[in-house]
Amino acid sequence: MKSAVATTAALAATFALGVSSAVAAPAPGTPLTSVAAHDGLSVPSALTHAITKKLGPAPQVAAPATAQPPAQQQELQASDGMPLDLFGYTVSLTADGHTALVGAPGRTVGAAYVFVQRGGKWTEQQELDSPAGSAQDSYGWSVTLAGDGAAALVGAYSGNDLTGTVYSYVLKGGSYVLDGQITPPDGVPGDAFGASVSLSGLGNVALIGAPDHNGFQGAAYLFVRGARSWTQQHEYQDPVAAGEAYGYSVSEAADGLAGVVGAPFANGAEGAAYAFSEPGSSQQTLVGTAATPPTSLFGLSVSIDALADRILVGSPSANLGDGAAFVFDRGRNGWAQSQELDESNPSGADLFGYSVALDYLGDAALIGAPERNGTAGSAFTFAGHGKLAQQRELTEPAAVQGDEYGYSVAVSALGSELLIGAPYRDNAQGAAWAADN
């Protein structure tokens, strides 16, 4: 099992290797791509899950949860899965919730799996493998589907000689076909381009993070699909300083006219997120206001609704490790925090907010807490017009400590279909769970 306790100072400079043993922390500012691998995996992962145990109660604003699993969950597994595949490390759903894309970056050369739902039953339809065929590319580290399902992106942050690359697919004849490769014009080895990816609803606009670009300062690139290829439209950069991992998380609005970028190492790992509206416009800085130590990792996960009226930002180390998620609504004067979401009955170091997802209207949210229940993990649903209130806590059927259910989450356009990753299930072979909401 991963170590359960670490100082918050060490947390700011430590990265999770995604396997079940503790590792030495690199020096502050160490790029993601230079972190040591474990068991032969080339993985820079999010951050270590070792977080200081809760020292006191956290403020509660959400309605009590039912603390019961949903009436129906179906397990998705790769037909050729093996230990250490990390299937479920990243997940994505189409707007109708009938197509899912699941990343497995720990597989031999990495993979991403397409599942379809027919008659309420999920079945594997296709396996996408790394076109480069390199075990060092981390293909499947990030995945995203267009809302209409006509396009998909799969990130390989250490491909292209460690610069990173993103593979573009289009749906033809019921299968996804490779139609291009996206690379940054100013990319250099070590950028981790493709560590995060997000598509607009029609799949014609892509927002791609490169958190190690320019000395770990980070960048996010906006690409637009033309008749035959992708063209870079703008490069967003951290407006403050190096060492913030700007681009660690990204989310593009379904209308393709706005986005949000997370920088969890900003301000000494307090974290920040940056919102923009029109391509090339100035960015507005978003910061959470939880009662928390400096290392709250605000911006580790981000999500924006379809018309860019609401943003949800995860802060998994806020409230002394219990975690939080912050809602921002857009008004005449820009973005303003409107709500802090907390889990009911926090148990300490749950990492609530490690993953977040909003539906198209911003009226429903799914938030992962992969370290809850002794690292078995949980995910929480929130809903409401205006203010969001906690509805239910979802847990993995036949949960086992270390599965980390809630490590990744996705939600359909109307919030009726949910997808939750548990990449460390069955010796890190991994699983994903589809649920009706």
Secondary structure, DSSP 8 states (H G I E B T S, - for coil): ---S---HHHHTT----SSSS------TT--GGGS--BTTB----S--S------S-----S--------S-EEEE--TT--TT--BTSEEEE-TTS-EEEEEETTSTT-EEEEEEEETTEEEEEEEEE-SS--TTS-EEEEEEE-TTSSEEEEEETTTTTTT-EEEEEEEETTEEEEEEEE--TT--TT--TTSEEEE-TTS-EEEEEETTHHHHTBEEEEEEE-SSSEEEEEEEE-SS-SSS-BTSEEEE-TTSS-EEEEETTHHHHTBEEEEESSTT---EEE----S--S---BTSEEEE-TTSSEEEEEETTTGGGTBEEEEEEEETTEEEEEEEE--SS--SS--BTSEEEE-TTSSEEEEEETTHHHHTBEEEEEE-SSS-EEEEEEE-TT--TT--BTSEEEE-TTS-EEEEEETTHHHHTBEEEEEE-
